[in-house]
Amino acid sequence: MGPVVRRPVAWVVTVILLAEALGIAALNWFLGVVVDRQDMSLAGLDPDRMALSSKVGGVVFGLYFALCALVTLLVAVRDRAPAGLGRVLLISVAVVHGLLGAFAWGLVGWTAFLFMVVVLGLVVLLLMTYDRQEGQVQAAAGSTPGDGGGPGGDPQPQDDVPPAHEPQDDVPPAPVTPPAPTTP
């Protein structure tokens, strides 16, 4: 899947995560208001604390989804793979959707499960298409026209010309590390 798919997937994931952020925050806020107005305790818990914890949890979880949406928005705008904390956030939101999907199957039904699995698939697709792009760029950078065509830019030895130096069997080759992406 090439660049034709990457950006639209990033935009779709951004919209979905923003909608989820608002939905989760609003739902937990509403549940906090309901608990507060009922003025009932559950196993001796203070209703004011239960209402406050529901509201705080909704805001925190909503901000988490909004931050993940910001990362996907930056990916969509810059058309670069997420790196560092942004990549960790996208992986964690994929795991969260997997867990929510498992819980949704038993508690809500198969439609909620299906939605969570689709979002999980979109986030994984977003991460995987950018990984493939970076691998292709690195492979293309290894062989440029006019430099001998060998991998890593090393010229290929001719049949009649001996190599300049013989490789040493006891020294392992130095590891090649790709440059780190800069998109958060």
N, C-alpha and C positions, 0 to 999 in steps of 0.2 A: 504494500500500500504506500503510495507515494504522497507527495505534498498536497495532492488533490483531496485526500481524506483527512490529513492531520489537522489543519486549521478548523474545518467545520466541526470535527469531533471535539476540539478544544473549546469552541464556542458553545456547543451543545452542553458539554459538561459544566461550563461556567454558568449557563442559565439554570440548569438543573440544581447545581449546588447552591446558587443564590435562592432559588425557590425553596429548597429544603431548609436553608438557614432561616428564612423568614417563617416557614411553616413550623419548624421545631420550636423556635422562640415563641411564636404566637400560641401554639398548643400548650406548652408548659406554662406560659403566663396565664392562659385561660384556666388550666387546672389549678394553678395556685390561687386564683381568684375564687374558684368554686370551693376549694378547701377552706379558704378564709371565710367565706360567707356561710358555710354550713356550721362552722364552729363546733365541730365534733373531733374528738381525739381518737386516734387509732392505737390501741394497746398502750394508752397512757402518754402518747407523744403530744406535745404542745401543737395545736393547730396553727398558731402563728408561725412557728418554726417550720412546719411542713409546707405552709404556703410560701414562705420566704425561700426555702430550699428548692422548691419547684421552680420558682421564678428565676433564681440565680442559676440553677442548672440549665434552664432553657436559654438564658442569655449566653452562658458560657458555651453550650453546645452550638447555638446559632452563630456565635462569633468564630468558632472552630470551622464550621462549614463555610462561613463567609471568607475566612482566610484561605481555605482551600480553593474557593472560587476565585479569589484574587490571584492565586498562583496559576490557575488554568487560564485566567484572563491574560496574564503576562505571557504565558506560553502561546496563546492564540495571537496576540498582537506582535510579539517578537519572532514567532515561528522558530523558536529554539527550545531544546529540551530543558525541563526543569532540572536544577542542580541543588545540591546541598539540602537545606531545610525544606525548600519547595518540593523536592523529590520525596523526601521523608513524609511530608504532609500528604502528598498524593498517594503514596503507598499506604499510609495509615488510614486515609479515607476509603481506600479500596477494602482494607481489612474491616473497617467499621461497617461498610455496606454488606460485606459477606456475613458478618455476625448479625446485623439487623435483619438480613434476609432469612437467616436460620430461625431467628426468634419470630419473625413475621409469619413464617409458614405455620407455626403452631398457634400463634395468638390472633392473627388477623385473617390470614387466608392466603391462597395461592396467588392472588393478584398483587398483593403487597410484596410477596416473595419475588414474583416476576419483575416488578419494578426495581427492587433492590439488586437483583441479579443483572438487569440491563444496565443500571448505573455502574455496578461493579465492572461489567464488561467494557463499558465506555472508558472508564478510568484506566483499566489495564490496556486497552487499545491505544489510548493516548500515550501511555508510558512506553509501550512496545514500538509504536511507529517511530517515535523519536530515537529510540535506541538503534533501530535498524538504519535510520538515516545517518547517525554518527558513525556506525560501522562501515557504511558504504563510503562516506567521506574519507575515513581513515584509509580504507583500501585503495581508493582512488589517489590519495596523496602519496601512497607508497610507490606508485609507478607513474612517472610523468614522461611525456614524449620528449625525446632528445637527450635523455640522460643515461641511456643504456637499457632502460626498460626493466631492470631487475626490481624485485621487491625491496622497498626501503631506499630506492634510488641508487643502489649499488650497480655499477655496470656489469654486464654479463661477460665472463671471460670468453675469448675467441678460441676456436679449436686449436689453431696453430700458435697462439700466444700463451705462454705459461702465466699463471696468476702471479701477481706482484708479491704476495706472501702466502705461505701455507697456513691454514687454520690450525690452531693448537687444540688437540683433543682434550687436554686436561683443564682448559679454561672454559667455563660455561659462557654462553653469549649474554650480554647485558640485557636486562629486561627493558622492554619498550613501554613507556607509560604515555597514554594519550593526554592531550591537554584537557584541563578541567573546564567544563562549561561554566558560563558566568551568569546564567539566568537563575534568579532565586526561585 
